[in-house]
Amino acid sequence: METRWATVDGVHLQLPIDCTAADLREKLHKPDDATLVAVTGDLISVVHEEECQLSEMVAGCADTYYFRRPDEPDRNDVLAAVEIDSALEDPASDETTIQRPGIDH
């Protein structure tokens, strides 16, 4: 099985190419109400579909992932992006991709 390296909530680890948000949640013992947020260069992807392989989404290209819980304090500028809250309120597809705040385009 192919793997790649990524950082999930500050821990650098190997991820199988075919992993899903649900797989990550289970393996890392994350709570059910935590949303997977992926960072790929100047993009942020909020994953709405837990069972879809990350490799089939923009989120699969990420090198950094965070699990974000409702009403948790912002840990960094990525998780503080107000667009994440909007994406969580009205998901239109398996993931919502937005521009990363603080990066000039």
N, C-alpha and C positions, 0 to 999 in steps of 0.2 A: 504494500500500500504506500503510495506516495505521500510525503508530508512536506510541510514548509514551516518556517519559523515565523512567529508573530508574538506580539506583546498583548496580553489580556490582563486588564486591571493591574498593570505594572509588573507582571510576571512574564518573562520570555520563555516560550515553550513551543513545542512542535505541534502543529495541527494537521490532521489528515486532510487531504485535498477535498474529500467528499463530506466534511463535517457540516453540521447544521447549527443554528443557534440553540436548538434544543439539546444537541450533543454537548456543546460547550457548557450550557447551563447545568446539565447533569454531572458532567465530569468535574466541574469546578464548584459544585454545590451552591449555585446561585439561586436566590429566591425566585419564585414563579412570577412575581410582579416586576422583575428587572428586565429592562429592554436592552437588547444588544445594539450598540452604536459603534460603527466602524469608521476609521479614519484612513483615507487614501489620498495622500498628497494634499491638494486643496479642496477635497470633497469630504463630506460626512454622510454616511448612509445610516438611516434608522431602519432596522430590520423588523418587519411586521409579521412575516411568515416564518414561524419557528422550524418547520419541517423541510423547507427548501434548502438545498445545498448552497452554502455560501459561494462556492465557485461559479454558480449560475447567476450571481448578482454582482453588482459593483462592490458590495461588501466583501466578496471573495478576494479582491485585490488588495485589501487593507493590510497594513503591517501593524496596526494598533487597534485594539478593541476595548470597549468599556461596557460594563453592565451598569445601567443607570436606573435607579429606583425612583418612583414618584416621591416628590417632596423631600428628596435628599439634598443636602447642601451641594452646591456646584464644586467639583474638585479641580476643575481647570476651565480654560476658555472654550474648549470644545463642548463640554457638557453644559456650559452656561448659555449656549446658543438658544435663543428664544424660538428659532425655527424647529428645534427638536420637539418642543411642546406642541407646536402647531401640527407637526407630522404625526404625533401620537394621538391627537384629537380626531384627525380625519385622514386615516391611511387610504391612499388611492390604489396601491399595488402592494407587491410583496416587500418592497422597500421604498423609502423616500430618500432621495439624494439631494443634498443642499451644498451650497458653497461654504467652505470653512470660514468662520469669522476671523477678522484680523489679517487676512491675506489679500494684498492688492492684486487685482486681476487685470 
